Amino acid sequence: MSDTRTTAPPAGRGTSRAARPPHPSRRHKPHSRLPGATWRTRLTPWLFLVVPVGFLAVFTYVPIVTMVEYSFTNWDGVSPDRSWVGMRNYTEIFTRSELFQVFYVSIYYLVASVVQLVLALYFATVLSFNTRLRNLFKGILFFPYLVNGVAIGFVFLYFFQSGGTLDTVLSAFGVHGRHYWLGNPDLVNISLSGVSVWRYMGLNFVLFLGGIQSIPGELYEAASLDGANRWAQFRYIIAPSLRPLISLSVILAISGSLAVFEIPYIMTGGSGKSETFVIETIKMNFEFNKTGLASAMAVVLLGFVLLVTWVQRRLVPEERSDLA
């Protein structure tokens, strides 16, 4: 009988085709892309930006350019004819002291913005820890920001009425008498800026609360093991983490104090030395029909806001804090 045993082939010989690694030149090559695939891929993201950029240009940049154009004319807002006056409107703004005196009112709102940021940061820090009824207090603090500004103005008209709610509350603490909170030039801006603190503190509170809750909990645990109290945790953990948010809030507070309009316009109409620069601009346009001068005032206000933002960015540069 013949020997049917098979012997292993020598190394390098007789190996099956399936066991051999494919030759580099024989590997499967992917199909080449279609000729138009490259430019279609690059064009697709831009197609999604067409609509939002179009809205941004039509409703933001075009009106700004038009406003700047109007600021060099003496247009009354009605006549189809607009005569070019050059820099005369800007010269009138910087030479008429009564137009710039209204900026003193912004100081009250600037101080109120500082109080607002401090209170918002305080409540956000306290309510970020385990506090009883903290969800209830969060809703109470944020609720004023959700209320319509016109409704807030009418509510506080009764609140500041002589002999009204505020005088009744003060009389319970021994402060008797009738105070003209909105009629007294020495009290009207303090009262109005207090309303702005009550209304806008909720927005900063939510921003700060979200920033605090994004801090890893391990940092608090490590700080507690090292014996750090709440003040030390705020100083070395919370405050550095919220630096970008605080910087943004300061910019919004300064620009908002320069462009105050809603609350004083609804509650006093700008009377009793409560007129702001925006209210003066509105009156210049719609009451005195000086659209060219009002446009120049709006451009000046925009320039002030941009200047303040630039100075703030230079003094407090944006820094990334990575505590994790």
ABEGO torsion letter per residue (X at the ends): XBBABBBBBBBGBGBBAAABBBBAAABBBBBBBBAAAAAAAAAAAAAAAAAAAAAAAAAAAAAAAAAAAAAABABAGABABBBBAEAAAAAAAAABAAAAAAAAAAAAAAAAAAAAAAAAAAAAAAAABBBBGAAAAAAAAAAAAABBAAAAAAAAAAAABBGBAAAAAAAAAGBBEBBBAAABAAAAAAAAAAAAAAAAAAAAAAAAAAAAAABBAAAAAAAAAAGBBAAAAAAAAAAAAAAAAAAAAAAAAAAAAAABAAAAAAAAGGBGGABBAAAAAAAAAAAAGBAAAAAAAAAAAAAAAAAAAAAAAAABBBBBBBAX
